[in-house]
Amino acid sequence: MNCKCSFVYSDKLLDYQFYPEHPFNQIRVQLTKELLEAMHVLEESHIILPRYATDKELALFHDPTYIDAVKRASEQELSPPQKVDFGLETEDTPVFLGMHEAASLIVGGTLEAVDSVLEKKSEHALNLSGGLHHGFKRKASGFCVYNDAAVAIKHIQRHYGLKTLYIDTDAHHGDGVQWAFYDDPNVCTLSIHETGRHLFPGTGYVNERGIKSGYGYSFNIPLDAFTQDDSYLEIYESAFREVVEFFKPDVIVTQNGADSHFYDPLTHLCASMKIYEEIPRLAHELAHEYCDGRWIALGGGGYDIWRVVPRAWAQIWKIMHDGEPFRGRLPDSWIEKWQHKASHPLPTHWHDPESLMPSIPRKNEITEKNKQMLHHALAFINKYKKKGLSHE
């Protein structure tokens, strides 16, 4: 099945760069785009340009005082204590010249993706520069200045009046988006991530279910460290299917962090490229089943920018485009262009060789623990099922 899809890209999106050695490096987006071009599945006609989000659009979620602080910090006009108050100039999220413009362009790219889908110019849209899910209303956090996903969902509500299901498969909990809609019954969030016991941001427990009229619309499944493919995919598919049937959304937004791979230097999950075929495949299937195909996908984390992220993110576009993942060899032209810049030997195939998969002694214990987390996370849905109620 071929679908009409849009790919958000401009070289200007690479300007969101804290400093050269910072782990968050948007060259990942360029690497993915060029990999797709080398595979002959991304053409100029697919590309839509991002735009700068206006202050009014940013204020759909962010406090105007924070927006002003980011602008001033971008021009080196904010004092050190003021920067700290707004989560700026931290180790994770240092200030850089032009930061406001660079972050605003990412938000505008996600808004363009949303409008492309909801104005029926395309069925699906992908903004790999987005997915900055840790940004708060008036504070930067975890490499994220503005929260493009939260702004976009507010935009969907205000301009289209639709119910949004937000699925976050970054290894880090999607805290900023969750808290943005924690009391909102028209936005359902599902985050599947490594447990916060030893990983930033330290939240995302199963008992975070929402408050007030939003109670029951927040789902979290914290996975045990060293979770591998089979357990991860069992949890992901079971949770996604249960939640989408429960909530019955009008549109699906996915955040596609690529940091659950065993190569990732910042996390402790132990998945292979196998999950990065299945994550978009199921999103594609369920978007067509429940939402007339309305699916906006974003990037996110992913800190092995050479061996993991381009392969993982390229699979999203391939699934969007024709429903089938890439298999076999990577194009020699892409490997030859980038190998001299890469910090590791580049992979030659889309899949990871079995010989590279780590052996995890606690695998059975981890699998059982993850099943228990899934049961606890979905207990609210199961309670409604038993009572024959609807939570729409």
N, C-alpha and C positions, 0 to 999 in steps of 0.2 A: 504494500500500500504506500504510494507516494503522497506525501503531504506538502502543502505549501508552507514554507518556513522562512523565518527572518533571522538573520545573524547580525547582532549589533557590533560594529567595529569602527574604530578610528585609531590611528597611531597616537592621537592625543590621549587616549585612555591609558597609555603607558606612563603618563606623567605622574600618576599616583604612585610615587616612589619616595619612601622615607629617607633612605640612603643606600648606597650600592650593596652593602653587606647585610641589610635587613632581610629577615626570612621571607617577608611578604614582597614578592617581586612580580610585577605584572608582565614581565616578558613572557610569562606562562601563556598569556592570552595570544601574543604574537606567535609563539611556538605552535599553539594549537591551530590557529588560523592557517599557518603555512603548511602544517601537516595535512589538514583537510584539503587545501588546494593541491598539494602533491598527490593526494588520493583521488582528485578530480570529482569531489562531491560538493565543493563550495565554489560558487561562481559569483561574479560581481553583482548579478541580479538578485542574489540572496541577501546582500549586505544592506543594512540600514544604518544611517549615521546617528550617533548620539547627539544630544543637545544639552546645553547647560540647564539644569533645573533652576527655576526662579526661586527667590526667597519665599514667595508665597507658597510654592509647591513644597519646598523644604519644611515650611512651617505647618504643613499638614501633620507632621509628626514632631519635628524639633522645635524647641523653645526659641523664639526670636533672639533672646539674649545670648543663647548658645551660638546661633548662626553668626551673630555679630562678633562674638569672641573668636570664632574660627577665622572670620575674615581678617580681624585685627592680628591674630597670631600669624596668619599667612604672610602678613606684611611686616612681621617682627615689631608690632605695636602693642603687644600684650605683655604685662609684667610677669615674672616667674610665678608669683603666688596666684595670679589670675589664671595662668595656664593650668596649674595644678587643680584649681577648682573645677575646671572643665575637662579634666582628664587628658590634657595636652602636655606635650613635652615629657611624657613618661618613657620608660624603656621600650614599651610596646608601641606606643603611638607618639613618636616625636614630631615636632613641628617641622615643616619644610616650606620653602617659598612657593607660593601658588597653590597651597594645599586646598583652600576653599574652592578654587576653580576646578582643580583636578577631581575633588570629591563630588562636586556638583555635576560634573560631566558624567560620572558613573551613575548618579541618581537619574539624570536625564536620559541616559541610555536605557535604564530599566523602565522608565516611563514610556519611552518610545516602543519598547518591547510590548508593554501592556497595551498601549493604544493600537499597535499593529494587530494584535490578536483580537481585542475587543471591538475594534472597528472592522473586523473581518477582512483585513488585508492579508492576513496569514492565519493558519490554524495554530501554529506554535511559534515561539520566539525565544531566542537564546542570547543572554547578555553575560558572557563569561567574566567580564570585569566586575560584575556586581556580586551580590550575596554577602554584603558587609553586615552580618547579622548581630554583631556585638554593640553597635552604636546605640546610645540611649538618648532620651528626649533632650537632655542638656549636658551630656557627657560623652566624650570619646572613650573607646575601650577596645582592647584586643585587636589592634591594627585597623580599627574601623572609626572613621570620622563621622560620616553621615550614614544612616541606615537606609540604604536604597530599598530594601524589601519592605520595611515598615512604611516608608513614604508611598511606595507603589500600592500597597494594600489599602492605605487610606485613600489614595487616588481612585482605586477601583470602587471603593464604597461611595465616595462623593460623586463621582461622575457616571458611574454605571449601576450603582445600587445592587451589586452582586455579592453573594456569599463566597468567601475565599477559604480554601484549604491550603495551608502552608506546610510543606513537608521539608524537613531539614535533616540531611544525612551527613553533615559535617561531623568530624570526630569530636568537635567542641560543641557544647550545648548552645542552641540558638536562643540565647537569653534575651537579647534586645528585642527580638520580634515577639517572643512569648510575652514579655512584660508589657509591650505596647498594646496588646489586645487581651490582656488577662481578665478583663471584666466585660468582654465583648462577645455576645453569642453569635455574631455573624462572621466571626473569623475563628477557625479551628486550627490549632498548631500541633504538629506532631514532630518531635525531635528524637532521633535515634543517634546516640553519641556514646563516647567512652564515659564511664562513670566519673563524676567530678571529685571523687575522693583524692585523686592525685593529679588532676588536670584542670587547667583554666576552663571555664570561669568558676568552677566549684558548685554549680547549680545543675538543675535538670533532674531532680529526683521524682520518683513516681507519684509522690503526694502533692506535687505542684499541679493542681487540676483547674486553676482559675478561681475567680471570686465573683460574688454577686451574680448577676445574670450570665456571667461568663463561666460560671462553675460547670465543669464537665466538658469544656471545649479546649482544654490544654492537656496534651498527652506527652509523656516523657518516658523513654526506655533507655536507661543508662546501662550500657553493655560493660561486661567485665573486661579488664585489660587482657590483651592477647587473644581476643575473639577472632576466629577465622571464618572463612567463606560460608560454610554450610550453616553455622549458627547465625551469622549475620543475616543471611538471606532468608532464613526461616523466620526470624524476628521481623525483618523489614516487610516481607510479603504479607505475613499474617496481620501485622499492625496496620499497614496501608489499606488492605482490603476491608478490615473491620471498621476503621475510622471513616473511610470514604462512604461506605454503606450507611453508617450511622449519621454522618453529617450531611450527606448529599449536596456537595458544593456546586456552585455555578462555574467556578474557575479554580484551577490548581496552579499554585506557585511552588516551585521546588528550588531549594538551595542545595547545590551539588559540590560541597567541599570534597576534595580528593585527598584527604589526610588520614584515611583509615587503612591505607596500604602499609605493608610491613616495611617498606623503605622509608616511610615518612619519619623525619628526625625529631618531630615535636610531640608525637603521640605514641600510644602503646597498643593500639589495635593491630591486628596481624592478618589483614585480608590481602587478597591478590587482585589482579585485574578482572577476575571473574565477576566481582560484585559491581564493577563499573559498566558491565554490559546489562546486568539485571536491574539496576536502580532506574535508569531511564526507560528500559523496556516496560516495566510495570507502570511507571508514570504515564507513558504514552498510551498504553492499553486502557488505563482507568480514566484518563482524560477523555478519550473517545467514548467510553462507556457511560460516563456520568456528566460530562461537561461539553458535549458536542466538540470535543477536541481542544477546548480552550486550556492551553498549558503554556506558562511562562517559566523558563528555567534560567537560573542564575549560577554563577560560579561560587566561590567561597574560599575555604582554606585549601591547603595543598602545598607542601614545602619541599618536596623533592620535585623541583620544577623541570628537571630534565628527563628522568626515567618514568615518572608516574603521571604528572598532571596532563601533559599533552595527550597521552593515550587515553586517559580516563575521560577528559572533556571532549575529545574528538568523538568518542562513542555516543555522547549525548546527541550531537548533531546528526550522526549517522542514523540513530534510532528515530529521531524526529523526522528525518528526511524520507526514509523508506522502511523503517521498522526492523531492520536487520543490522547486527553489529559488524564491525570490521573483524576479519580473521586473517591469519597468515602473516606475511612479512610486512614490515614498515617500508616505505619507499626509500630506496638508496639515496635519492637526491636530497631528501630531508636530513638523513643521517649525516651525509657528507657535508652539508652546509653548516650544521650546528655542532658536530663532534668536537671541533677544535676549541669551542667555547665552553663545552659542558664540563662539569666537575667530575663526572663519572662516564664510563663507557655507555653509550646510548643503547637501549634495547633494539633488537633487530626484528622482534615479532610483537604482535598485539597482546599475546598471552604471556604470562610468566612461566618459565619452565618449572616443572614439579620439583626439580632438584634444588631450586632456590627457596622453596617454601620452608619456613622454620618449623621445627618439631616442637610442639607444645605439650609438655608432660601433663598439664592440668586440663587438657582439652575437654574431656567428658564432664569434669566438674564445672568448667566455664559454661559449657552448653546447657547444663541443667540450671545453673544460676540465671542465665539469660532467659530461659523459659519461665522461670518464676517471676522475673521482672516483667515479662510480657503479660503474664496472667494478672499481676497486680495493676499494671498500667491499663488493661482493658476491663478491669472489674466493673467500672462505672457503666460501660456499654452493656456488659453481660447482665447487670442488674436490671437495666431497662428492657432488655430482651425478655427476661424471665417474667417481667410484669406486663409484657405486651404493650409497652409504651413507645412513643416516638419522641425523640429529643430535638426535632426540627424546630 
